[in-house]
Amino acid sequence: MLIDSYGRVVDYLRVSVTERCNFRCRYCMPEAGIENLGHQSVLSYEEMFEFIKICLDNGVTKIRLTGGEPLVRSGIENFIAMINGYKPGLDLAMTTNGFLLAKKAQALKDAGLKRLNISLDSLDPKKANFLARKDVLEHVLEGIKTACELGFGVKLNTVALKGVNDAELVELMDFAKSCNAQIRYIEFMENSHASGELKGLRKDDILGIIRQKYNLKEITKSPNSPSSLFELEDGYKFGIIDPHKHDFCATCNRLRLSAEGLLIPCLYYEDGKSIREAMRAGDIKKACDILREVIANKPEKNKWENDGKGEISSRAFYQTGG
C-alpha cells in the first residue's frame, strides 16, 4: 500500500501516453501547439507497462490513460490489453477529447477499457471551434454516441467559461442526461499555457445558472472523488470539479506519470522525478525507490487558493492529463 506523509492512500495512477494532441484548446495549449518529443524521450508501452505493474503490485487499483490526446498514439488498444491482461478486474479508464473515438471505441472495448471521460465544452459548432481552434463538434458527438451505444461508463467534462459557454451549461446537462452520462463542470485551472483572455466560472456561479431551471441539492461525494456532487429532483446526478476550494486536496489519491517518464505527485506542482532511466535499465528496485520517494513528497494541497491569492500554474496540463 502506498501512503503519503499526510496519511492519504495513493491508489490511482494517471498515465499520460503522449503529450501530442489534435486539438489546441485555449484553456490548455498555445495556438502554435508544442514541439513534439523525440522518440527516445518517450517511454515505450512496454516501459510504461513494467512501471504500471510495480504500482499495481503496491496497491494501485485504478489506472486512467490520458494525454495530450491518448487516441493519437498508435497501438493504444494493445497497451490497454496488456494492462487488462495483467489485472482483469482493474478499474481501467481513459480521458479523451472524443475526436477519434467513434472509429476506435470498439477496439478499446474489446481490449478491456471500461470507462471514458470525454471533453464536451459546447454544443455550438462555432464555440467548439473557437475553444479547440479546430472544427471538432461533429466528430466528438459521434464519438460520444458510439461510446454510449457500446456500453462504456461515460462522463462528460465541461470547462465552464464566462462569456463562452456559460449560457449553454443547462443545455449541456440536458444533453448528458439524454446520453445517460454524468456531466462534470470543471472550474478553469489557471495556467501559463492557457489563453489570457479566458475567465472561468466558479462553483457558485455554475450552480446559480443551473438553478434557473432546476432545483438541486448537494449530496455526499464518493470517497477520493475530485467532484462535488449534486442531485436534481428527478434523481440525475452531476458533478463540479472545484480545485479552488480549501478541501479539494484533502482526499487526493492520485499520482501521475508523464509520457517522458516523469512521476508527478500533484497536477499543480513542477516537482517530480523520472523513472525513465530506471525502467530502461530494468532496475525495478530503483523504480520502486523513486515511487516511494515521490509519494513521500506529495504536497498537502495545490495553490489554487480560494482567498484571491491563488497562483497561476506553470505546469503544462497536456503533459500530465490535466
C-alpha positions as CSV (number, residue, x, y, z in Angstrom):
1,M,0.0,0.0,0.0
2,L,1.2,3.5,-0.9
3,I,0.6,6.1,1.8
4,D,1.8,9.7,1.7
5,S,3.1,11.8,4.6
6,Y,-0.4,13.1,5.2
7,G,-1.9,9.7,5.6
8,R,-3.6,9.6,2.2
9,V,-3.7,6.2,0.5
10,V,-2.5,6.6,-3.1
11,D,-4.2,4.0,-5.2
12,Y,-4.9,5.8,-8.5
13,L,-2.3,6.3,-11.3
14,R,-2.9,8.5,-14.3
15,V,-0.7,7.7,-17.2
16,S,-0.1,10.3,-20.0
17,V,0.8,8.2,-23.0
18,T,1.6,11.2,-25.2
19,E,1.9,15.0,-25.0
20,R,0.6,15.3,-28.5
21,C,-2.9,16.4,-29.1
22,N,-5.1,17.0,-32.2
23,F,-6.8,20.0,-30.6
24,R,-5.3,23.3,-29.5
25,C,-7.7,24.1,-26.7
26,R,-7.4,27.6,-25.4
27,Y,-7.5,26.6,-21.7
28,C,-4.6,24.1,-22.2
29,M,-2.3,24.8,-25.1
30,P,-0.7,27.6,-27.0
31,E,-2.1,28.2,-30.5
32,A,1.1,27.2,-32.2
33,G,1.0,23.8,-30.4
34,I,4.0,22.2,-28.9
35,E,7.3,20.8,-30.1
36,N,7.0,17.0,-30.4
37,L,9.2,14.9,-28.1
38,G,11.8,12.8,-29.8
39,H,11.1,9.1,-30.0
40,Q,13.8,8.3,-27.4
41,S,12.4,10.8,-25.0
42,V,9.1,9.0,-24.7
43,L,8.5,5.8,-22.7
44,S,7.6,2.8,-24.8
45,Y,4.4,1.0,-24.0
46,E,6.5,-1.9,-22.6
47,E,8.4,0.5,-20.2
48,M,5.1,2.1,-19.1
49,F,3.6,-1.3,-18.5
50,E,6.5,-2.5,-16.4
51,F,6.1,0.5,-14.1
52,I,2.3,0.1,-14.0
53,K,2.9,-3.5,-12.8
54,I,5.0,-2.1,-9.9
55,C,2.2,0.2,-9.0
56,L,-0.5,-2.5,-9.2
57,D,1.6,-4.7,-7.1
58,N,1.9,-1.9,-4.5
59,G,-1.8,-1.3,-4.1
60,V,-2.9,0.8,-7.1
61,T,-6.5,-0.2,-8.1
62,K,-7.3,2.4,-10.8
63,I,-5.5,3.4,-14.0
64,R,-6.5,6.2,-16.2
65,L,-4.9,6.8,-19.6
66,T,-4.6,10.4,-20.7
67,G,-2.5,12.7,-22.9
68,G,-2.4,15.1,-24.6
69,E,-4.9,13.0,-26.5
70,P,-4.3,9.3,-25.9
71,L,-6.0,8.2,-29.1
72,V,-3.4,9.9,-31.3
73,R,-0.8,7.4,-30.2
74,S,-0.9,4.3,-32.3
75,G,-1.4,0.9,-30.7
76,I,-3.2,2.3,-27.6
77,E,-5.7,-0.7,-27.7
78,N,-2.7,-3.1,-27.4
79,F,-1.4,-1.2,-24.4
80,I,-4.9,-1.4,-22.8
81,A,-5.0,-5.2,-23.4
82,M,-1.6,-5.6,-21.7
83,I,-2.8,-3.8,-18.6
84,N,-6.1,-5.6,-18.6
85,G,-4.4,-8.9,-19.1
86,Y,-2.2,-8.4,-16.0
87,K,-5.2,-7.4,-13.8
88,P,-8.5,-8.1,-15.5
89,G,-10.7,-6.6,-12.7
90,L,-8.8,-3.3,-12.7
91,D,-10.7,0.0,-12.9
92,L,-9.3,0.9,-16.3
93,A,-10.4,4.3,-17.8
94,M,-9.4,6.9,-20.4
95,T,-9.8,10.6,-20.8
96,T,-10.2,11.7,-24.4
97,N,-11.4,14.6,-26.5
98,G,-13.5,12.2,-28.4
99,F,-12.5,13.2,-31.9
100,L,-11.1,9.8,-32.9
101,L,-13.3,7.8,-30.6
102,A,-16.0,6.6,-33.0
103,K,-13.5,4.7,-35.1
104,K,-11.6,3.3,-32.1
105,A,-14.3,2.7,-29.5
106,Q,-14.9,-1.0,-30.4
107,A,-11.2,-1.9,-30.3
108,L,-10.9,-0.1,-26.9
109,K,-13.9,-2.0,-25.5
110,D,-12.5,-5.3,-26.8
111,A,-9.1,-4.6,-25.2
112,G,-10.7,-4.2,-21.7
113,L,-11.3,-0.4,-21.3
114,K,-14.3,0.1,-19.0
115,R,-14.9,3.9,-18.7
116,L,-14.5,7.1,-20.7
117,N,-14.3,10.7,-19.7
118,I,-15.0,12.8,-22.8
119,S,-14.5,16.5,-23.2
120,L,-17.5,18.5,-24.4
121,D,-17.4,22.2,-23.8
122,S,-20.1,23.3,-26.2
123,L,-22.9,22.1,-28.4
124,D,-22.5,25.1,-30.7
125,P,-20.1,24.2,-33.6
126,K,-18.7,27.8,-33.7
127,K,-17.9,27.9,-30.0
128,A,-16.4,24.4,-30.1
129,N,-14.3,25.5,-33.0
130,F,-13.3,28.7,-31.0
131,L,-12.2,26.7,-28.0
132,A,-10.4,23.8,-29.8
133,R,-9.1,26.0,-32.6
134,K,-10.5,23.3,-34.9
135,D,-13.8,22.1,-36.4
136,V,-14.4,19.3,-34.0
137,L,-18.0,19.0,-32.7
138,E,-19.5,16.6,-35.3
139,H,-16.7,14.1,-34.6
140,V,-16.9,14.5,-30.9
141,L,-20.7,13.9,-30.8
142,E,-20.3,10.8,-33.0
143,G,-17.7,9.5,-30.5
144,I,-20.0,10.1,-27.5
145,K,-22.9,8.4,-29.3
146,T,-20.7,5.3,-30.2
147,A,-19.3,5.1,-26.7
148,C,-22.7,5.1,-25.1
149,E,-24.0,2.5,-27.6
150,L,-21.2,0.2,-26.7
151,G,-21.9,0.3,-23.0
152,F,-18.9,2.3,-21.7
153,G,-19.4,4.2,-18.5
154,V,-19.3,7.7,-19.8
155,K,-18.8,11.1,-18.1
156,L,-18.7,14.4,-20.0
157,N,-16.2,17.0,-18.9
158,T,-17.1,20.7,-19.4
159,V,-14.8,23.6,-18.6
160,A,-17.1,26.4,-17.5
161,L,-16.0,29.7,-19.1
162,K,-17.5,33.1,-18.6
163,G,-18.9,34.6,-21.8
164,V,-18.1,31.5,-23.8
165,N,-20.3,28.5,-22.8
166,D,-22.0,29.8,-19.6
167,A,-25.3,30.2,-21.5
168,E,-25.1,26.5,-22.5
169,L,-24.5,24.8,-19.2
170,V,-28.1,23.7,-18.7
171,E,-28.3,22.6,-22.4
172,L,-25.1,20.6,-21.9
173,M,-26.6,18.9,-18.8
174,D,-29.8,18.0,-20.7
175,F,-27.6,16.5,-23.4
176,A,-25.7,14.4,-20.9
177,K,-29.0,13.2,-19.4
178,S,-30.2,12.1,-22.8
179,C,-27.0,10.0,-23.2
180,N,-27.3,8.5,-19.7
181,A,-23.9,10.2,-18.9
182,Q,-22.9,12.2,-15.9
183,I,-21.7,15.7,-16.7
184,R,-18.9,17.3,-14.6
185,Y,-18.4,21.0,-14.8
186,I,-14.7,21.9,-14.3
187,E,-13.5,25.2,-12.9
188,F,-10.9,26.7,-15.2
189,M,-7.5,26.0,-13.7
190,E,-5.3,29.0,-14.3
191,N,-2.0,28.1,-16.1
192,S,0.6,29.9,-18.1
193,H,-0.1,27.9,-21.2
194,A,-3.7,29.0,-21.5
195,S,-5.1,32.0,-23.3
196,G,-5.0,35.0,-21.1
197,E,-8.5,36.1,-22.3
198,L,-10.3,33.3,-20.6
199,K,-12.2,33.8,-17.4
200,G,-13.6,30.8,-15.5
201,L,-16.8,30.3,-13.6
202,R,-16.6,29.1,-10.0
203,K,-18.8,26.5,-8.4
204,D,-21.4,29.0,-7.0
205,D,-21.7,30.7,-10.5
206,I,-22.3,27.3,-12.1
207,L,-24.9,26.3,-9.5
208,G,-26.7,29.7,-9.9
209,I,-27.1,29.1,-13.7
210,I,-28.4,25.6,-13.2
211,R,-30.9,26.7,-10.5
212,Q,-32.5,28.9,-13.1
213,K,-34.1,25.7,-14.4
214,Y,-33.6,23.0,-11.8
215,N,-34.0,22.5,-8.1
216,L,-31.0,20.7,-6.8
217,K,-29.3,19.6,-3.6
218,E,-25.7,18.7,-2.7
219,I,-25.1,15.1,-1.9
220,T,-22.2,13.2,-0.3
221,K,-19.5,12.7,-2.9
222,S,-17.7,9.4,-3.5
223,P,-14.5,8.9,-1.5
224,N,-11.5,10.4,-3.2
225,S,-13.6,11.9,-6.0
226,P,-12.4,15.3,-7.2
227,S,-16.1,16.3,-7.8
228,S,-18.6,17.9,-5.5
229,L,-21.8,16.0,-6.3
230,F,-25.3,17.4,-6.8
231,E,-28.7,15.8,-7.5
232,L,-31.7,17.1,-9.4
233,E,-35.3,16.4,-8.3
234,D,-35.6,13.7,-10.9
235,G,-32.5,11.9,-9.4
236,Y,-30.0,12.9,-12.0
237,K,-26.5,13.5,-10.5
238,F,-23.9,15.8,-11.8
239,G,-20.5,17.0,-10.5
240,I,-18.4,20.1,-10.2
241,I,-14.7,19.9,-10.0
242,D,-13.6,22.9,-8.0
243,P,-9.9,22.9,-7.2
244,H,-10.0,26.4,-5.8
245,K,-11.8,25.2,-2.6
246,H,-9.8,24.6,0.5
247,D,-10.6,20.9,1.0
248,F,-10.2,19.8,-2.7
249,C,-6.9,18.0,-1.9
250,A,-7.8,16.5,1.4
251,T,-8.6,13.1,0.0
252,C,-6.3,13.2,-3.1
253,N,-5.3,9.6,-4.0
254,R,-3.6,10.4,-7.4
255,L,-0.2,10.1,-8.9
256,R,0.7,11.0,-12.5
257,L,3.2,9.5,-15.0
258,S,4.1,11.6,-18.0
259,A,5.0,10.2,-21.4
260,E,8.6,11.1,-20.7
261,G,8.6,9.1,-17.5
262,L,8.3,11.9,-15.0
263,L,6.4,10.7,-11.9
264,I,4.4,13.7,-10.7
265,P,2.8,13.9,-7.2
266,C,0.4,16.8,-8.0
267,L,-1.1,18.4,-11.1
268,Y,-0.1,21.9,-9.9
269,Y,3.5,21.5,-8.9
270,E,6.6,21.2,-11.1
271,D,8.0,18.7,-8.7
272,G,8.5,15.2,-10.0
273,K,11.2,12.5,-10.5
274,S,11.9,10.5,-13.6
275,I,11.7,6.7,-13.7
276,R,12.7,6.5,-17.3
277,E,16.4,5.5,-16.8
278,A,15.5,3.0,-14.1
279,M,12.9,1.3,-16.4
280,R,15.2,1.2,-19.4
281,A,17.9,-0.3,-17.2
282,G,15.5,-2.9,-15.8
283,D,16.2,-1.6,-12.4
284,I,13.0,-2.4,-10.6
285,K,14.4,-1.7,-7.1
286,K,15.4,1.9,-8.2
287,A,12.0,2.5,-9.8
288,C,10.3,1.3,-6.5
289,D,12.5,3.6,-4.5
290,I,11.6,6.6,-6.8
291,L,7.9,5.7,-6.5
292,R,8.1,5.8,-2.7
293,E,10.1,9.0,-2.6
294,V,7.6,10.8,-4.8
295,I,4.7,9.5,-2.7
296,A,6.5,10.7,0.5
297,N,7.0,14.2,-1.1
298,K,3.4,14.5,-2.3
299,P,2.3,18.0,-1.2
300,E,-0.6,18.6,1.1
301,K,-2.5,20.8,-1.4
302,N,-2.3,22.8,-4.6
303,K,-2.0,26.6,-4.8
304,W,-5.3,27.4,-6.4
305,E,-6.4,29.1,-3.2
306,N,-10.0,30.4,-2.8
307,D,-8.8,33.5,-1.0
308,G,-7.9,35.6,-4.0
309,K,-4.2,34.9,-3.7
310,G,-4.1,31.8,-5.9
311,E,-1.1,31.3,-8.1
312,I,-1.0,30.5,-11.8
313,S,0.5,27.1,-12.5
314,S,3.3,26.8,-15.0
315,R,2.5,23.1,-15.4
316,A,1.6,22.2,-19.0
317,F,-1.5,20.1,-18.5
318,Y,-1.1,18.4,-21.8
319,Q,1.9,16.7,-20.3
320,T,0.0,15.3,-17.3
321,G,-3.5,14.7,-18.4
322,G,-4.9,17.7,-16.6
